[in-house]
Amino acid sequence: MRFFCLHNTLELDAARPVSDMAAFFDYQPAPSVVLTLTLARERGCVSACLQGAEQSFTASEPCSEAAASGEITRCVKLVVLKVFAELTGLQPKLPWGILTGVRPTKLAHKLLDSGVAAAALPEYLSENYLLPMAQGKLLTDIALKQKHILSDSTRLTDTGIYIGVPYCPSRCSYCSFPAGIVPQNEESQQNFVNMIEQDLQNVVQLTGMHSLRVKSLYIGGGTPTSLSDKVFARLLQAVERKLLQSNCEGLQHLREFTVEAGRPDCFSAAKLAAMEAAGVNRISVNPQSFHDKTLQLIGRRHSVRDFYNAYELVRKSQIPVVNVDLIIGLPQETEQEIAYSLEQAVKLAPENLTVHTLTLKRSAPLFQKQEQAVLTTQAAEKMVQRAAEMAAAIGLEPYYLYRQHYMLGHLANIGYAKPGTESIYNIQMMEERHPVIGVGPASASKVPLPDGHHLHKLNMPKNVAVYGARLQELAERRRDLFNIEGTDL
């Protein structure tokens, strides 16, 4: 709850950065205390004054008159931190400095593009964004690793396609994604695939119209494998027929085809065979935890043994790259139990390992139940570091990273990969420097501007029926993203 009134005289909306900084302080004054925070910009500085009845605190940060909004926001965060620290006498721990956004690697790319040397970047981030040196080095290493995929020369043409299947067999208690329970009648599932097939034809036309080169294809959700064996096979066949066997030149450059197989309780040999037949070369099978009691508690209808069975099936297939997901901070899991899950995951030696930190958004059932993780912030940090060390021990290196609001310990989700197996789609989606075409309910299409740091975006409706009814209109709006002045495509 906010413990002050905000008086903002700046030319930008500062409510969000101010709230983000206030959230680092566990402070609540007496009801009789009235505090006013005033933000101003004058004489080449951004200033903050926190005024109470008997005391006031001030801070300022140099900020040129020509500064862009991002630089002004940075200065706002710094001065707000200073006055709150003076008021409370607290020095909060800032695992990511003043970076509170979802994609901190975007800042690393922007700074590298502006001429900051890679060797100097960690120190620059520490001085200007209060980022710990270890995190600054991590961001730098990831940004450099991504450079070969995010080439400037192909930035506006190399494209990813995402196909969203908004169904799951049941809802995990930590999940806030707008997925529905998969319909049991096959007709409804078939109708959904009809919509996808129709929209894929629109995508083929779009790639040809703008000379796009599709490098990655990702079928996610939800849980795509929650569809019946028959319908899932038809979905893969539609993708193969409409996209992979298309004569469109832009679809001849595909390097990665991923399916988010996800939960082992809806995995089958028949679905795996359909993936192999369609040319899938990357698959994700996700235990999240290697403890049956945890899986039951979070609403996943499978056992650890079910995961092992699914993983063994995949390893006998021709699909070369396997990703495994784990979550640190699931309810009632101890530090020792998390360490055990990490150990079991690395024993399997997957090509990709993605380590998430629990994020509880308000729409997640677990948030509504107010069941909190037993893990402390300190323990979560320790487990994240342990995961990095264990990944390195089997030759995996960090290659993409993102953060979420309401994340345990203000930490991050980190993807690790054996060199050469990094997910192209994950990098394209997270860094937002390549076009991504979204197909299916709740999918997103993003088209970056030539500066590489801004984009046009279209979110598809979450409701399946609404998506189907508006398919042609949505296809036209998606196409228009590439025609808006400034995209230069």
ABEGO torsion letter per residue (X at the ends): XBABBBBBABABBAAAAAAAAAAABBBBBBAABBBBBBBBBBGGBBBBBBBBAABBBBBBBBBBAABBAAAAAAAAAAAAAAAAAAAAGBBBBBAAEABABABAAAAAAAAAAAGBBAAAAAAAAAAAAGBBAAAAAAAAAAAAAAAAABBAAAAAABBBBBBBBABBABBBAABABBBBBBBABAAAAAAAAAAAAAAAAAAAAAAAAAGBBBABBBBBOEBAAABBAAAAAAAAAAAAAAAAABABAAAAABABBBBBAEBAAABBAAAAAAAAAAGBABBBBBAGBABAAAAAAAGBABBAAAAAAAAAAAAABABABBBBBBBBGBBGBBAAAAAAAAAAAAAAGBABBBBBBBBBBAABAAAAAGBBBABBAAAAAAAAAAAAAAAAAAGBBBABBBBBBGBBGGBBBBBBBBBGABBAAAAAAAAGABBBBBBEBGBBBBBBBAAGABBBBBBBBABAAAAAAAAAAAAAAAAAAAABBGAGX
